């Protein structure tokens, strides 16, 4: 089978020309290719959030979403 060399822009333009169903298939394929890395990063982030919360005498797992957002805002803007 011959190899076709395309730029990233050409590939994107080709995908844009696909019917929606096929675009979804391409998206699923790309997502699954990166899933392990994303899962690993997500787990790492959650572990770090729990640790930082614990260092501030908070329990990440019992905080509401609003409390988590406020906590993150507070930590990010610490001096």
N, C-alpha and C positions, 0 to 999 in steps of 0.2 A: 504494500500500500504506500503510495507516495506521501511525503510530508509536506504540509502547507505551512509556510511561515507567515504569521500575521502579527501586527502590532496589537498592543492591548486595546487601543482605540478601535481598531478594526473588529476585534472580537466583541467588544461592547456593542458596536453598531450592528453586528450580525445577530446578537442576542436580542436586541431591541426589535428586530424584524420578525422574530419568532412569534407565533400565536401565544396568547397568555398561558395556556396550559403547558406549553413547552418551556416558557420562561420559568414557570413554577418548578418544573423538573430540574432545570439548570440550577435554580436557587437551592433546591433541596440537596442536589449533589454537592454544591459548594459548601453549604452549611454542614453537611455530614463530614466533609473533608476536614473541617476545622473544629468539629464538636469536642474532641478530646482536649485540645488546647484551651478552648473556651471553658469547658467544665473544670479543668484544673485551675485556671485563673479565677473562676467564680468561687471555687472552694477556698482557695488561698485568701481571696478578699473577704469572704465571710469569716474565716478564722481570724484574720487580722482585725476585723471590726469587733469581734467578740473580745479579743485581747485588749484592744484600746479601750473599749467600754469598761472592761474589768479594771483596768488601770485607773479609771475615773470613778470607781465604785458604782458602776452601772451594770445591769444585766441585759445584754443585747437581745437575748431570746425572749425576754418578757416585755420589752419595750414595744409600744405601738409604732406604726409607720411614722406618725407625726413626731413622736419622741425621738425616733431614729434620725429623722431629717434634722430636727433641732440639735441633736447631739453632734451629728456630722458637721453642721454649720458652726457650732461652738468650737469643735476641735480644729476645723480648718482655719478659723479666724483667731486661734490662740496666739498670744504674743510670746 
